[in-house]
């Protein structure tokens, strides 16, 4: 079964690469649509690692949720300036590169339920186009970086199950568009901040 999964993964990458080469020659929008379509590989039995060559593709969406993928996320993915959504939920990834902070067009990032090590990357503060950031039970440690306050477009922020030292409630007062906030089991200490009452769009608060 595992060999067939690996073969399927290689075949899908070949399809993506060929489509990219064709689109670079003919510059036809339909090929870009196909590249977008084939980047949803969620809920399969794929194993192994993400090919670093994907960093050369003009992908808009990468969805690999619910597979058996391992290893580190390739630093090359940080080169995909077209990427708008990244979902690698429920895999066995261990490395989360700082270079993901270079994704200038990203608006949705789902990293939950993995085996990452290390701290939450402070480079994520550069992802100012993000509207959805979900890092639940990821294996990462805290504290939540204070520069997360720069993500003013967020409407959905869910960070849970962070190991590490105790820390005060993060400064989220600039996130006036927040509709859902979950900071469960993040070793937060101190009082609830008064600014929460000013987040008038907020309808889900789980801390």
Residue pairs with C-beta under 8 A, 6 or more apart in sequence:
1 45
2 47
5 44
5 45
5 46
5 47
5 68
6 47
6 48
8 44
8 46
9 46
9 47
9 48
12 38
12 41
13 51
13 53
13 54
15 38
16 35
16 38
16 39
16 54
16 57
16 59
17 53
17 57
19 31
19 34
19 35
19 38
20 31
20 35
20 56
20 57
20 58
22 28
22 31
23 31
23 32
23 35
23 58
32 58
35 57
35 58
35 59
35 60
36 59
36 60
36 61
39 59
39 60
39 61
39 62
39 63
40 61
40 63
41 63
41 64
41 67
42 63
42 64
42 65
42 66
42 67
42 87
43 65
43 66
43 67
44 66
44 67
45 67
45 68
46 64
46 67
46 68
46 69
47 67
47 68
47 69
47 70
48 69
48 70
48 71
49 69
49 70
49 71
49 72
49 74
50 64
50 69
50 71
50 73
50 74
50 77
51 74
52 74
52 75
52 76
53 76
54 62
54 74
54 76
54 77
54 80
55 74
55 75
55 76
55 77
55 78
55 79
55 80
56 76
56 79
57 80
58 80
58 82
59 80
59 82
59 83
60 82
60 83
60 84
60 85
61 83
61 84
61 85
62 77
62 83
62 85
62 86
62 87
62 88
63 85
63 87
64 87
64 88
64 91
65 87
65 88
65 89
65 90
65 91
65 110
66 89
66 90
66 91
67 90
67 91
68 91
68 92
69 88
69 91
69 92
69 93
70 91
70 92
70 93
70 94
71 93
71 94
71 95
72 93
72 94
72 95
72 96
72 97
73 88
73 93
73 95
73 96
73 97
73 100
74 97
75 97
75 99
76 99
77 83
77 86
77 97
77 99
77 100
77 103
78 97
78 99
78 100
78 101
78 102
78 103
79 99
79 102
80 103
81 103
81 104
81 105
82 105
83 103
83 105
83 106
84 105
84 106
84 107
84 108
85 106
85 107
85 108
85 109
86 100
86 103
86 106
86 108
86 109
86 110
86 111
87 108
87 109
87 110
88 110
88 111
88 114
89 110
89 111
89 112
89 113
89 114
89 134
90 112
90 113
90 114
91 113
91 114
92 114
92 115
93 114
93 115
93 116
94 114
94 115
94 116
94 117
94 139
95 116
95 117
96 111
96 116
96 118
96 121
96 138
96 140
97 121
98 121
98 123
99 123
100 109
100 121
100 123
100 124
100 127
101 121
101 123
101 124
101 125
101 126
101 127
102 123
102 126
103 109
103 127
104 129
105 129
106 127
106 129
106 130
107 129
107 130
107 131
107 132
107 153
108 130
108 131
108 132
109 127
109 130
109 132
109 133
109 134
110 132
110 134
111 134
111 135
111 138
112 134
112 135
112 136
112 137
112 138
112 158
113 136
113 137
113 138
114 138
114 139
115 139
116 138
116 139
116 140
117 139
117 140
118 140
118 141
119 140
119 141
119 142
119 164
120 135
120 140
120 141
120 142
120 143
120 144
120 145
120 159
120 162
122 145
122 147
124 133
124 145
124 148
124 151
125 145
125 147
125 148
125 150
125 151
126 150
127 133
127 151
128 150
128 151
128 152
128 153
129 153
130 151
130 153
130 154
131 153
131 154
131 155
131 156
131 177
132 154
132 155
132 156
133 151
133 154
133 156
133 157
133 158
133 159
134 156
134 158
135 158
135 159
135 160
136 158
136 159
136 160
136 161
136 182
137 160
137 161
138 161
140 162
141 162
141 163
141 164
142 162
142 163
142 164
142 165
142 167
142 186
142 187
143 162
143 164
143 165
143 166
143 167
143 170
143 186
143 187
144 159
144 162
144 167
144 170
144 183
144 186
145 170
146 170
146 171
148 170
148 171
148 172
149 170
149 171
149 172
149 173
149 174
149 175
150 174
151 157
151 175
152 174
152 175
152 176
152 177
153 177
154 175
154 177
154 178
155 177
155 178
155 179
155 180
155 201
156 178
156 179
156 180
157 172
157 175
157 178
157 180
157 181
157 182
157 183
158 180
158 181
158 182
159 182
159 183
159 186
160 182
160 183
160 184
160 185
160 186
161 184
161 185
161 186
162 185
162 186
162 187
163 187
164 187
165 187
166 187
166 188
166 189
167 186
167 187
167 188
167 189
168 188
168 189
168 190
169 183
169 188
169 190
169 191
169 192
169 193
169 207
170 183
170 188
171 193
172 178
172 181
172 193
172 195
172 199
173 193
173 195
173 198
173 199
175 199
176 198
176 199
176 200
176 201
177 201
178 199
178 201
178 202
179 201
179 202
179 203
179 204
180 202
180 203
180 204
181 199
181 202
181 204
181 205
181 206
181 207
182 204
182 206
182 207
183 206
183 207
184 206
184 207
188 207
192 207
196 202
196 205
